[in-house]
């Protein structure tokens, strides 16, 4: 009976893996995340290792991927393009290292590490220095001829940088969709009424497998070359590290993050560093590849089944997981929007227990066909709020429930209406308690008035005690008011009142953002503040004048005009004026240098600069034509450092980014970049 159960389990695992291989490698349309596929594969592998009689030649553990799609000419690879085995923690990495050390009969050997890019594997063949073929991995033995498409990728050399190129050269690499290009591409699709791609990996695969190479050329793909496949006619280095440097000299794009180590502890630290910094790069990664450096050692270690013994993928903690959608809840936002969110069966994701995830709006739920009771794929990238990617429809039982937006506000029971031309549903009651809370929470946030010490919990307490009812009331708080709050001491009350007083001199753009006008975020607020310099002037601007500002269209313009035409909003603004808030720009934000001395330069700001808020510093850069971002990458031109700079300084030093003080930034404005 037990043998029969094991046989059935093995067959079930094989069928599931073969289905997912087909969806991933042939259709480029996976329906489960990589982490779930890894679990299925490891379960089958462990079962076959335990009971070798279950291992058959057609088992997925004996091959790689799926069959090539029929639309492209078939290519037979000179040597198989095998996939790597995976390890998921330090113990498994140590076990891999020990196995290699035992076979080599020595503990010390060099290893090369580089990020494992999440893209599409490619084989590039050159004859006498000229690109003659590009082929996908396919099933590892046979792939698809996509030469016309790879020729459109600018980071792939059409000819080698050598006066005496090899008679024949084949290299392997990973084609990927850079994050910034992917975002631009999806924005264009949305503008054209098309469905956006779910992730860069799927988009890269779909782009490379277009029958029309013109489409591929418009999608700005890129490549990292990671391995030599075959070479004839020249003598090459005896190890992987020097070979990659040689390939780089020929004009191939080799990842600068590649590094050489002699001990396993250094490999572990390299992996830990990438876990913390991978979201700062312009490409997706899902682990670190570790390779034995010496080719002689690689040959001695050989292969086992579908994978080399001399290399392994040390995977990152999963950014995707599958769990059950228990229900769909509703949050009411500061402008009255009803925002659905997922209530999930708790699941570990990236070291954090996830119970809720965003669902955007009803239209998005319908488009993705997400139903209550579904098994759903959730994703948490870049330490942001998790989102539901979509359902695992193969797991449906028929009892799942289609979601419908409520007709009454879940907070105040007022009528819910849908705005024509928008995806949002809104609560009709402007005094809805949820809206009041969200408006105040937004007003005091870092992206608006940045009142230190006035967090979400304290805002809730002030509302519950009826000490405030709107954000303007914050500036009329007294010491005695704050002492009514549980656990609020004298010193805490004094510090909070000082922070509130300091916020009165925030830049005009911070105040505009804090007002909570529909469609007006911090960037739009800066455009408006820079144009008009005064809230009184802004309040009388016409729709036509708003529409002349680059980046502000009719939708935003109408929202602005409607806001300032509402007497209730003008009452609140006058209340802020009476409290002493600055309603015009201060000196640094009103300065505009016509020379645009920072045009085209990217800055990252870190640490404190006495006398200036973060918004002041950002405006100083932006008003001179520069741009700012929150993380240091290879595209950053300058890191501006104040007191207590944090980890960004180390990132800048690692990437060779210029590090300057605020005083040097001011000098840079006068004399130009270096």
Beta strands, then each sheet from edge to edge (+ up, - down):
strand 1: 74-76
strand 2: 85-87
strand 3: 111-117
strand 4: 120-127
strand 5: 130-136
strand 6: 142-144
strand 7: 168-177
strand 8: 221-232
strand 9: 259-261
strand 10: 285-292
strand 11: 303-304
strand 12: 307-308
strand 13: 311-315
strand 14: 320-332
strand 15: 338-349
strand 16: 352-358
strand 17: 371-372
strand 18: 375-379
strand 19: 387-391
strand 20: 401-402
strand 21: 416-418
strand 22: 425-427
strand 23: 602-606
strand 24: 627-629
strand 25: 638-641
strand 26: 658-660
sheet 1: 1+ 6-
sheet 2: 2+ 13+ 10- 3+ 9-
sheet 3: 5+ 4- 7+ 8-
sheet 4: 11+ 12-
sheet 5: 16+ 15- 14+ 18- 19+
sheet 6: 17+ 20-
sheet 7: 21+ 22-
sheet 8: 24+ 23+ 25+ 26+
end
